[in-house]
Amino acid sequence: MAPSAATSAPQTPAGSTEARRTNPFLEFQVVVLAGGSSSRLSSLTGTPKEKGGCCKAMLPVGNRPMLWYCLKNLQDSRFGDAIVLTRQEEQAEILAYLRQEFPNAFQRLEVVGLGREAETGKSRGDFEEDDVVCGTAEALLQIKHLLVTDFFVITCDVIGPVDFFSLANLHRVENAACSVYLLRRDYLSEGASEILDRGAHGKAGKGGKKKATPEKVDKDANKGNPVAIAFEETETLLLGIQDRHSISHGAQLAIPKLTLFYHPSVFVKANLYDPHVYLFKLSALKILEDPKLRNTLTSIRFDLVPYMSLMQMTPQASLWSSSRLDCDVFDELLDSFDEPHKKREDKEQDRSREQGYTLANRPEQPRKGNKVVFALHPDCAGICCRVNNIHDYYEMNMKFCSNRMDELRGIMPEWMLPAQPAKKSPTMRDSTVAEGCTFAESAVIKRSIFGAEVSVGSKARVTASVLLEGGKIEEEATIQRCIVGRRATVGKGCKVRERRLQPARRMYSSKLDLGW
């Protein structure tokens, strides 16, 4: 089914010419993945057809939809254009929201709705983790007619400032085919004081030496989206990458032997995290168009990026490294015109040499434009993470609960700070409260998130919990470290700890076990 598109900006904003001049990413496009309900967050999103259900992009974090943070990040970095990919049944909802919230933020903000495909049951479910819709790599193939230059790919569940400038500059300098953005740590497993200390240490430069602390590797492969990578001595070229979830199920971090001829010293790190932010050369789409690879490369994170890092030093990389604008292409053409017979003989000799490569008989250096490189998120930029599971969703919401705004400003930019109503009770200083909430005078509230139109009854206690839009806590109920879905109700007298309540459900008894 052909994708349908709509543009969310009905009119040209004032000063658009000046905005275009100040855009530092004129040669890049941006693709935002905002489709699906996410299998690991389905207990909170439900389906759009269900009562209280919503798509993942509209699931609130700190009382703002996930998509808001992604687009605000792009706006703050002064991007001019963006393409938002979603499903056709969610296109109208997202388009209406963008017209209301971002009417003049971009030169062009296009929402593309992708249809379902009958044969995509094979998909690993990365768009967004939904196995009935095409994968992220397949989604790029469906919109290839909209892509005319190198492009960023970012998922809607990335919360926090992304350093697009460092990634773009690295991509330009290295003439890379793919540039990957990685995080040094899982920010959701650290407190605000730890993040502030790391940020201050990153800004200090030549400060006093601190005792190095051993780097820890989180054994839980579902928290923070951890990856293991292989790289060379310059810490720029990505020689291999594999997510730790796949490794725990038998996958391997593979490096071709051919790579060792070019880079004998290889280093491995298993404590980095992948927020799903990539910058691709336009020619990378040729990989997805290859009939031999089309049915195997369905996901960007699980398939395409590992494949490109694995094959970048091999002859197969010529599929995506050639470009009409590369000077070496013209050099090769001129050589072939001058001495075509000699060129043919040299190729035959090269084939015979390929059988016995040694340190004395090394293969030729691969052509330009084939590299896969990576950039690391700077600590001084603050918290940045991908929120695509229940644990990370809860912890990210808790980051917005603080009675000290200076502490929040230390770990997140100004545009990311939580919005607060004009009138707020002093007893709720460490909570984030949306408009339309009602609280009984005898209710006890501590360090929680309250969505719009949430009601809390008398003698109820809410501690370290997240209540989405329309949630209700009845009299004498007690909840601690819980997530209450849209229009869900915790019944009178219930005592619940570390549970989640699905949208539009009612909890009658504290013995009801919904699992965390």
TIKEPA-489287 format. One line per 3 residues: number of its first residue (from 1); for each residue x, y, z of C-alpha. Coordinates in steps of 0.5 Angstrom, whole numbers, always signed. Example, Ala and Ser with C-alpha at 12.3 -4.5 7.8 and 13.67 -1.06 7.14 Angstrom:
# residues 2
1> +25/-9/+16 ~ +27/-2/+14
# end
This chain:
# residues 516
1> +0/+0/+0 ~ +3/+7/-2 ~ +4/+11/+4
4> +0/+18/+5 ~ +3/+24/+6 ~ +0/+31/+9
7> +4/+37/+11 ~ +3/+40/+18 ~ +5/+47/+17
10> -1/+50/+13 ~ +2/+57/+12 ~ +9/+60/+11
13> +12/+63/+17 ~ +15/+70/+18 ~ +22/+71/+17
16> +23/+64/+14 ~ +28/+66/+9 ~ +32/+68/+15
19> +31/+62/+19 ~ +33/+58/+13 ~ +40/+62/+13
22> +41/+60/+20 ~ +40/+53/+19 ~ +46/+49/+20
25> +44/+43/+17 ~ +42/+45/+10 ~ +45/+39/+7
28> +41/+34/+11 ~ +34/+31/+12 ~ +31/+28/+18
31> +26/+22/+19 ~ +22/+21/+26 ~ +20/+14/+27
34> +13/+15/+31 ~ +9/+9/+29 ~ +6/+3/+33
37> +4/+2/+40 ~ +11/-1/+42 ~ +10/-9/+45
40> +14/-7/+51 ~ +10/-1/+53 ~ +3/-4/+50
43> +0/-5/+57 ~ +0/+3/+58 ~ -1/+5/+50
46> -7/-1/+49 ~ -9/+1/+42 ~ -12/+7/+39
49> -19/+4/+38 ~ -19/+2/+45 ~ -22/+6/+50
52> -16/+10/+53 ~ -11/+7/+48 ~ -6/+12/+44
55> +0/+11/+40 ~ +7/+11/+43 ~ +9/+18/+40
58> +3/+21/+44 ~ +4/+17/+51 ~ +6/+23/+56
61> +13/+23/+59 ~ +13/+29/+64 ~ +6/+31/+62
64> +8/+32/+55 ~ +8/+27/+49 ~ +14/+23/+47
67> +14/+26/+40 ~ +14/+33/+43 ~ +21/+32/+46
70> +24/+29/+39 ~ +21/+35/+35 ~ +23/+40/+41
73> +30/+38/+40 ~ +30/+38/+33 ~ +27/+45/+33
76> +32/+47/+39 ~ +38/+45/+34 ~ +35/+49/+28
79> +33/+44/+23 ~ +29/+47/+18 ~ +25/+40/+15
82> +23/+34/+18 ~ +19/+28/+16 ~ +15/+24/+21
85> +13/+17/+20 ~ +7/+14/+23 ~ +2/+9/+21
88> -4/+11/+17 ~ -9/+10/+23 ~ -5/+15/+27
91> -4/+20/+22 ~ -10/+24/+23 ~ -8/+25/+31
94> -1/+26/+30 ~ -2/+31/+25 ~ -8/+35/+29
97> -3/+35/+35 ~ +3/+38/+31 ~ -1/+43/+27
100> -3/+46/+34 ~ +3/+45/+38 ~ +8/+46/+32
103> +5/+51/+27 ~ +11/+55/+25 ~ +17/+51/+28
106> +19/+48/+22 ~ +20/+50/+14 ~ +17/+44/+13
109> +14/+39/+17 ~ +11/+33/+14 ~ +7/+27/+17
112> +7/+20/+13 ~ +2/+15/+14 ~ +5/+8/+12
115> +0/+2/+11 ~ +0/-5/+13 ~ +3/-10/+9
118> +1/-18/+9 ~ +8/-21/+9 ~ +11/-17/+15
121> +10/-22/+20 ~ +17/-23/+19 ~ +19/-17/+22
124> +23/-16/+28 ~ +18/-11/+30 ~ +22/-5/+31
127> +17/+0/+28 ~ +16/+1/+34 ~ +17/-6/+36
130> +10/-8/+33 ~ +10/-14/+29 ~ +4/-13/+25
133> +7/-7/+21 ~ +14/-6/+17 ~ +20/-5/+21
136> +24/+1/+21 ~ +29/-1/+15 ~ +23/-3/+11
139> +19/+4/+13 ~ +25/+8/+10 ~ +25/+4/+3
142> +17/+6/+3 ~ +19/+13/+3 ~ +25/+13/-1
145> +22/+18/-6 ~ +22/+23/-1 ~ +29/+23/+1
148> +34/+27/-4 ~ +40/+27/+1 ~ +44/+25/+7
151> +39/+24/+13 ~ +38/+23/+20 ~ +34/+18/+23
154> +31/+19/+30 ~ +26/+15/+34 ~ +20/+19/+37
157> +22/+16/+44 ~ +29/+19/+45 ~ +28/+24/+51
160> +34/+29/+52 ~ +38/+34/+48 ~ +42/+30/+42
163> +48/+33/+40 ~ +47/+33/+33 ~ +52/+38/+31
166> +58/+33/+33 ~ +55/+27/+29 ~ +54/+32/+23
169> +61/+34/+23 ~ +64/+27/+24 ~ +60/+25/+18
172> +62/+31/+14 ~ +70/+30/+16 ~ +70/+22/+15
175> +65/+22/+9 ~ +62/+17/+13 ~ +56/+12/+10
178> +53/+11/+17 ~ +54/+15/+23 ~ +52/+12/+30
181> +50/+16/+36 ~ +52/+13/+43 ~ +51/+14/+50
184> +57/+13/+55 ~ +52/+11/+61 ~ +45/+9/+62
187> +42/+16/+65 ~ +36/+13/+68 ~ +40/+9/+73
190> +43/+15/+76 ~ +41/+20/+81 ~ +41/+28/+79
193> +47/+29/+84 ~ +51/+23/+80 ~ +49/+26/+73
196> +51/+33/+75 ~ +58/+31/+78 ~ +59/+28/+71
199> +57/+34/+67 ~ +62/+38/+72 ~ +67/+34/+71
202> +66/+34/+63 ~ +66/+42/+63 ~ +72/+42/+68
205> +78/+41/+63 ~ +84/+41/+66 ~ +82/+40/+73
208> +84/+36/+79 ~ +85/+29/+78 ~ +80/+24/+80
211> +81/+17/+82 ~ +78/+13/+76 ~ +72/+9/+78
214> +71/+2/+75 ~ +66/+2/+69 ~ +60/-2/+71
217> +56/-7/+66 ~ +49/-7/+67 ~ +47/-15/+66
220> +40/-13/+65 ~ +40/-13/+57 ~ +33/-9/+57
223> +35/-3/+61 ~ +37/+3/+57 ~ +38/-1/+50
226> +46/-3/+52 ~ +50/-5/+46 ~ +57/-8/+45
229> +62/-5/+40 ~ +68/-6/+37 ~ +73/+0/+35
232> +80/+2/+33 ~ +85/+6/+36 ~ +82/+13/+34
235> +76/+11/+37 ~ +72/+14/+31 ~ +71/+8/+26
238> +66/+3/+28 ~ +68/-4/+26 ~ +62/-8/+29
241> +56/-7/+34 ~ +51/-12/+37 ~ +46/-10/+42
244> +46/-14/+48 ~ +39/-17/+48 ~ +41/-21/+42
247> +48/-23/+45 ~ +44/-26/+51 ~ +40/-30/+46
250> +46/-33/+42 ~ +48/-27/+37 ~ +56/-25/+37
253> +60/-19/+36 ~ +63/-21/+29 ~ +69/-18/+26
256> +71/-20/+19 ~ +78/-22/+18 ~ +79/-17/+13
259> +78/-12/+18 ~ +84/-14/+22 ~ +89/-12/+16
262> +87/-5/+16 ~ +86/-5/+24 ~ +91/-10/+27
265> +89/-6/+34 ~ +81/-7/+36 ~ +78/-5/+42
268> +71/-8/+45 ~ +66/-4/+50 ~ +60/-7/+52
271> +58/-1/+57 ~ +55/+3/+52 ~ +48/+5/+50
274> +44/+6/+43 ~ +39/+11/+43 ~ +37/+10/+36
277> +40/+16/+33 ~ +43/+15/+26 ~ +46/+19/+20
280> +46/+16/+13 ~ +49/+17/+7 ~ +43/+17/+1
283> +47/+11/-2 ~ +45/+7/+4 ~ +38/+6/+1
286> +42/+2/-4 ~ +43/-4/+1 ~ +35/-4/+2
289> +34/-4/-5 ~ +38/-10/-6 ~ +34/-16/-8
292> +38/-21/-4 ~ +38/-17/+2 ~ +31/-14/+2
295> +28/-20/+6 ~ +33/-20/+11 ~ +35/-13/+13
298> +28/-10/+16 ~ +31/-7/+22 ~ +35/-1/+23
301> +38/-2/+29 ~ +38/-10/+29 ~ +40/-11/+22
304> +42/-5/+18 ~ +47/-2/+22 ~ +51/-8/+24
307> +51/-11/+17 ~ +54/-4/+15 ~ +59/-4/+20
310> +61/-12/+19 ~ +62/-11/+11 ~ +65/-4/+11
313> +72/-6/+9 ~ +70/-12/+4 ~ +68/-11/-3
316> +61/-11/-2 ~ +61/-4/+1 ~ +62/-2/-6
319> +54/-2/-7 ~ +53/+4/-2 ~ +60/+7/-2
322> +60/+10/-10 ~ +58/+17/-11 ~ +58/+21/-17
325> +60/+27/-13 ~ +67/+23/-11 ~ +73/+25/-14
328> +76/+18/-14 ~ +70/+16/-18 ~ +72/+20/-24
331> +80/+18/-23 ~ +77/+11/-24 ~ +73/+13/-30
334> +79/+16/-33 ~ +84/+11/-32 ~ +79/+6/-35
337> +79/+10/-41 ~ +87/+11/-42 ~ +89/+3/-41
340> +82/-1/-41 ~ +86/-8/-43 ~ +91/-6/-37
343> +86/-5/-32 ~ +83/-11/-34 ~ +89/-15/-33
346> +90/-12/-26 ~ +83/-14/-24 ~ +85/-21/-25
349> +91/-21/-21 ~ +88/-18/-15 ~ +83/-24/-15
352> +89/-28/-15 ~ +92/-25/-9 ~ +85/-25/-5
355> +86/-32/-4 ~ +93/-31/+0 ~ +93/-24/+4
358> +98/-23/+9 ~ +102/-18/+12 ~ +106/-17/+7
361> +101/-18/+2 ~ +95/-13/+4 ~ +89/-12/+1
364> +88/-5/-2 ~ +85/+0/+2 ~ +77/+1/+1
367> +74/+6/-3 ~ +72/+13/+0 ~ +65/+13/+3
370> +64/+6/+6 ~ +66/+8/+13 ~ +61/+7/+19
373> +63/+12/+25 ~ +60/+13/+32 ~ +60/+20/+36
376> +59/+20/+44 ~ +54/+24/+48 ~ +58/+29/+52
379> +56/+29/+59 ~ +56/+36/+60 ~ +50/+36/+55
382> +45/+33/+61 ~ +41/+27/+61 ~ +39/+23/+54
385> +36/+16/+54 ~ +31/+12/+50 ~ +24/+11/+53
388> +22/+4/+50 ~ +20/+0/+56 ~ +16/+0/+63
391> +22/+1/+67 ~ +25/+7/+63 ~ +19/+10/+62
394> +18/+10/+70 ~ +25/+12/+71 ~ +24/+18/+66
397> +18/+21/+69 ~ +21/+21/+76 ~ +27/+25/+73
400> +22/+31/+73 ~ +20/+30/+80 ~ +24/+35/+84
403> +23/+41/+89 ~ +29/+44/+86 ~ +29/+47/+79
406> +36/+49/+80 ~ +37/+41/+80 ~ +33/+40/+74
409> +37/+45/+70 ~ +43/+42/+72 ~ +41/+35/+68
412> +36/+38/+63 ~ +36/+44/+58 ~ +31/+50/+59
415> +26/+47/+54 ~ +25/+41/+57 ~ +23/+43/+64
418> +16/+41/+66 ~ +11/+46/+66 ~ +7/+47/+72
421> +0/+51/+73 ~ +0/+58/+76 ~ -3/+55/+83
424> +0/+50/+86 ~ +0/+47/+93 ~ +6/+48/+97
427> +5/+40/+99 ~ +6/+38/+92 ~ +13/+42/+90
430> +16/+35/+88 ~ +11/+33/+84 ~ +9/+35/+77
433> +1/+37/+76 ~ -3/+38/+69 ~ -9/+43/+69
436> -15/+40/+71 ~ -13/+36/+77 ~ -17/+35/+83
439> -14/+33/+90 ~ -18/+32/+96 ~ -16/+36/+102
442> -14/+30/+106 ~ -10/+27/+100 ~ -2/+26/+101
445> +2/+27/+95 ~ +9/+26/+94 ~ +14/+26/+88
448> +9/+24/+83 ~ +7/+26/+76 ~ -1/+27/+75
451> -4/+28/+68 ~ -10/+32/+66 ~ -16/+31/+70
454> -13/+26/+75 ~ -17/+26/+81 ~ -15/+24/+88
457> -20/+22/+94 ~ -20/+24/+101 ~ -15/+20/+105
460> -11/+17/+99 ~ -4/+17/+99 ~ +0/+17/+92
463> +8/+16/+93 ~ +13/+16/+87 ~ +7/+14/+82
466> +5/+16/+75 ~ -2/+18/+73 ~ -4/+19/+66
469> -10/+23/+64 ~ -16/+22/+67 ~ -14/+17/+72
472> -18/+17/+79 ~ -15/+15/+86 ~ -21/+14/+90
475> -22/+15/+98 ~ -17/+11/+103 ~ -13/+8/+97
478> -6/+8/+97 ~ -1/+7/+91 ~ +7/+7/+91
481> +11/+7/+85 ~ +5/+5/+81 ~ +3/+7/+74
484> -4/+8/+73 ~ -6/+8/+65 ~ -11/+13/+62
487> -18/+13/+65 ~ -16/+8/+70 ~ -19/+7/+77
490> -16/+5/+83 ~ -22/+3/+88 ~ -23/+5/+95
493> -19/+2/+100 ~ -14/-1/+95 ~ -7/-1/+97
496> -2/-2/+91 ~ +5/-2/+91 ~ +10/-3/+84
499> +4/-5/+80 ~ +2/-2/+73 ~ -6/-1/+71
502> -8/-1/+64 ~ -12/+4/+61 ~ -19/+4/+62
505> -19/-1/+68 ~ -21/-1/+75 ~ -17/-4/+81
508> -23/-7/+86 ~ -18/-11/+90 ~ -11/-10/+93
511> -9/-17/+91 ~ -10/-16/+84 ~ -3/-17/+81
514> -2/-14/+75 ~ +6/-14/+75 ~ +11/-9/+74
# end
